[in-house]
């Protein structure tokens, strides 16, 4: 609200600035969810390596899950406890894992689900599946890291360019308030200002979605 009033000098825009709190909270929740998924993605290799070791120790799939779950870092540990709970209440491993993927959004577990199905239906060594899945995951993460590094600088530039127009307007209002007054006190000025804000926000949303889709390789 204070920033909006400082830029525009209008109480109407200051009041509209209060409504941005809703979007700020929504953005914060989305960021927390993305951070959680990134954390789960980073813990997936630990899951595969421990499952590989457990199954090579002559444990079946369920016993292997029971063996590794207490040693997993959180939040992966909580998710695998939920898988065990589902199995104990009547689901088979594949069904329990599929339901957990749907409820948590941990997409990397789809590879584990495929491994469970192949091992159960075709008798393929699950330890070997985990080993090859781990190698494939590292290759994928290496490519993803290169893309992420290339995108980071462009995203910083985008954020600076998004802030710059408002900084210029605020500076112009401080230096020459009469010059910028029509932008906030006339109908035409309000329409022009709103269109500029909408275009900037739309550009940020589209760019962010493109980046997220690119990183989900």
C-alpha positions as CSV (number, residue, x, y, z in Angstrom):
1,X,0.0,0.0,0.0
2,X,2.8,2.5,0.9
3,X,4.7,1.6,-2.2
4,X,1.6,2.1,-4.4
5,X,0.9,5.5,-2.8
6,X,4.6,6.5,-3.2
7,X,4.6,5.7,-6.9
8,X,1.1,7.0,-7.8
9,X,0.2,9.5,-5.1
10,X,-3.3,8.3,-5.3
11,X,-5.3,6.7,-2.5
12,X,-7.3,4.7,-5.0
13,X,-4.1,2.9,-6.2
14,X,-3.0,2.6,-2.6
15,X,-6.3,0.8,-1.8
16,X,-5.8,-1.4,-4.8
17,X,-2.4,-2.2,-3.6
18,X,-3.9,-3.8,-0.5
19,X,-5.5,-6.4,-2.7
20,X,-2.1,-7.5,-3.8
21,X,-1.8,-9.2,-0.4
22,X,-4.0,-12.1,-1.7
23,X,-1.7,-12.6,-4.7
24,X,1.4,-12.3,-2.5
25,X,0.1,-15.1,-0.2
26,X,-0.8,-17.2,-3.3
27,X,2.6,-16.7,-4.7
28,X,4.3,-17.5,-1.4
29,X,2.3,-20.8,-1.2
30,X,3.2,-21.7,-4.8
31,X,6.9,-20.9,-4.0
32,X,6.8,-23.1,-0.9
33,X,5.2,-26.0,-3.0
34,X,7.9,-25.6,-5.7
35,X,10.6,-25.6,-3.0
36,X,9.1,-28.8,-1.5
37,X,9.1,-30.5,-4.9
38,X,12.7,-29.5,-5.5
39,X,13.6,-31.0,-2.2
40,X,11.9,-34.2,-3.0
41,X,13.6,-34.3,-6.4
42,X,17.0,-34.0,-4.6
43,X,16.1,-36.8,-2.2
44,X,15.0,-39.2,-5.0
45,X,18.6,-40.5,-5.6
46,X,18.9,-41.4,-1.9
47,X,15.7,-43.4,-2.2
48,X,16.9,-45.3,-5.2
49,X,20.4,-46.1,-3.8
50,X,18.9,-47.4,-0.5
51,X,16.4,-49.5,-2.3
52,X,19.1,-50.9,-4.5
53,X,21.2,-51.9,-1.5
54,X,18.2,-53.4,0.4
55,X,17.0,-55.5,-2.5
56,X,20.5,-56.8,-3.1
57,X,20.3,-57.9,0.5
58,X,17.7,-60.5,-0.4
59,X,14.7,-58.5,0.8
60,X,11.5,-58.4,-1.1
61,X,10.0,-55.1,-2.2
62,X,7.8,-54.5,0.8
63,X,10.6,-55.5,3.2
64,X,13.0,-53.2,1.4
65,X,10.6,-50.3,1.8
66,X,10.2,-51.1,5.5
67,X,14.0,-51.3,5.9
68,X,14.9,-48.0,4.2
69,X,12.0,-45.7,5.3
70,X,13.3,-44.9,8.8
71,X,16.6,-43.8,7.2
72,X,15.2,-41.5,4.6
73,X,15.4,-37.7,5.1
74,X,12.2,-35.8,5.5
75,X,9.8,-35.2,3.7
76,X,10.6,-38.3,1.7
77,X,10.4,-40.4,4.9
78,X,6.9,-39.2,5.7
79,X,5.8,-40.0,2.1
80,X,7.1,-43.5,2.3
81,X,5.5,-44.1,5.7
82,X,2.3,-43.2,3.9
83,X,3.0,-45.8,1.2
84,X,3.6,-48.4,3.9
85,X,0.3,-47.4,5.6
86,X,-1.6,-47.8,2.4
87,X,-0.1,-51.3,1.8
88,X,-1.0,-52.4,5.4
89,X,-4.6,-51.3,4.8
90,X,-5.1,-53.4,1.7
91,X,-3.4,-51.8,-1.3
92,X,-0.7,-53.5,-3.2
93,X,2.6,-51.7,-3.6
94,X,1.9,-50.4,-7.1
95,X,-1.5,-49.0,-6.2
96,X,-0.2,-47.5,-3.0
97,X,2.6,-45.8,-4.9
98,X,0.3,-44.6,-7.6
99,X,-2.1,-43.0,-5.0
100,X,0.8,-41.4,-3.2
101,X,2.1,-39.8,-6.4
102,X,-1.3,-38.4,-7.1
103,X,-1.6,-36.9,-3.6
104,X,2.0,-35.5,-3.3
105,X,2.9,-34.6,-6.8
106,X,6.3,-36.4,-6.5
107,X,6.6,-37.1,-10.2
108,X,10.0,-38.9,-10.0
109,X,8.2,-41.8,-8.2
110,X,6.6,-42.7,-11.5
111,X,10.0,-44.3,-12.4
112,X,9.8,-46.3,-9.2
113,X,6.2,-47.3,-9.9
114,X,7.2,-48.6,-13.4
115,X,10.1,-50.5,-11.7
116,X,7.6,-52.1,-9.2
117,X,5.3,-53.2,-12.1
118,X,8.2,-54.6,-14.2
119,X,9.6,-56.5,-11.2
120,X,6.3,-57.9,-10.1
121,X,5.0,-58.9,-13.6
122,X,8.2,-59.9,-15.4
123,X,10.5,-60.9,-12.5
124,X,13.2,-58.3,-13.5
125,X,15.8,-57.7,-10.8
126,X,14.6,-54.7,-8.9
127,X,18.1,-53.8,-7.7
128,X,19.2,-53.6,-11.3
129,X,16.2,-51.4,-12.1
130,X,17.1,-49.0,-9.3
131,X,20.7,-48.9,-10.5
132,X,19.8,-47.9,-14.1
133,X,17.1,-45.5,-12.8
134,X,19.7,-43.8,-10.6
135,X,22.1,-43.4,-13.6
136,X,19.3,-42.0,-15.8
137,X,18.3,-39.6,-13.0
138,X,21.8,-38.2,-12.7
139,X,22.0,-37.7,-16.5
140,X,18.7,-35.9,-16.5
141,X,19.7,-33.7,-13.5
142,X,22.9,-32.8,-15.2
143,X,21.1,-31.5,-18.3
144,X,18.5,-29.8,-16.0
145,X,21.3,-28.0,-14.1
146,X,22.8,-26.7,-17.3
147,X,19.5,-25.4,-18.5
148,X,18.8,-23.8,-15.1
149,X,22.1,-22.0,-15.1
150,X,21.5,-20.6,-18.5
151,X,18.0,-19.4,-17.6
152,X,19.0,-17.8,-14.2
153,X,20.6,-14.7,-15.7
154,X,17.7,-14.1,-18.1
155,X,15.2,-14.4,-15.2
156,X,17.2,-11.8,-13.2
157,X,17.1,-9.5,-16.2
158,X,13.4,-10.0,-16.5
159,X,12.7,-9.1,-12.9
160,X,14.8,-5.9,-13.1
161,X,13.0,-4.9,-16.3
162,X,9.7,-5.5,-14.6
163,X,10.6,-3.3,-11.7
164,X,12.3,-0.5,-13.7
165,X,9.1,1.1,-15.1
166,X,7.6,1.6,-11.7
167,X,10.9,3.0,-10.4
168,X,11.0,5.5,-13.3
169,X,7.4,6.5,-12.7
170,X,8.1,7.0,-8.9
171,X,11.3,9.0,-9.7
172,X,9.4,11.2,-12.2
173,X,6.6,11.8,-9.8
174,X,9.1,12.9,-7.1
175,X,11.0,15.2,-9.6
176,X,8.0,16.5,-11.6
177,X,4.6,15.6,-10.0
178,X,2.6,17.8,-12.3
179,X,4.1,16.0,-15.3
180,X,3.0,12.5,-14.1
181,X,-0.3,13.6,-12.5
182,X,-2.4,13.0,-15.6
183,X,-1.3,9.3,-15.6
184,X,-3.2,8.8,-12.3
185,X,-5.9,11.5,-12.3
186,X,-7.4,11.2,-15.8
187,X,-9.4,8.3,-17.3
188,X,-7.1,7.9,-20.2
189,X,-4.0,7.9,-17.9
190,X,-5.6,5.2,-15.7
191,X,-6.4,3.0,-18.7
192,X,-2.8,3.4,-20.0
193,X,-1.3,2.6,-16.6
194,X,-3.5,-0.4,-16.0
195,X,-2.7,-1.8,-19.5
196,X,1.1,-1.4,-18.8
197,X,0.7,-3.2,-15.4
198,X,-1.3,-6.0,-17.1
199,X,1.3,-6.4,-19.9
200,X,4.1,-6.6,-17.3
201,X,2.3,-9.1,-15.1
202,X,1.3,-11.3,-18.1
203,X,4.9,-11.3,-19.4
204,X,6.2,-12.5,-16.0
205,X,3.5,-15.2,-15.7
206,X,4.2,-16.5,-19.2
207,X,7.9,-16.5,-18.8
208,X,7.7,-18.3,-15.4
209,X,5.5,-21.0,-16.9
210,X,7.9,-21.5,-19.8
211,X,10.8,-21.8,-17.4
212,X,9.0,-24.3,-15.2
213,X,8.1,-26.4,-18.2
214,X,11.7,-26.2,-19.5
215,X,13.1,-27.3,-16.2
216,X,10.7,-30.2,-15.9
217,X,12.8,-32.2,-18.5
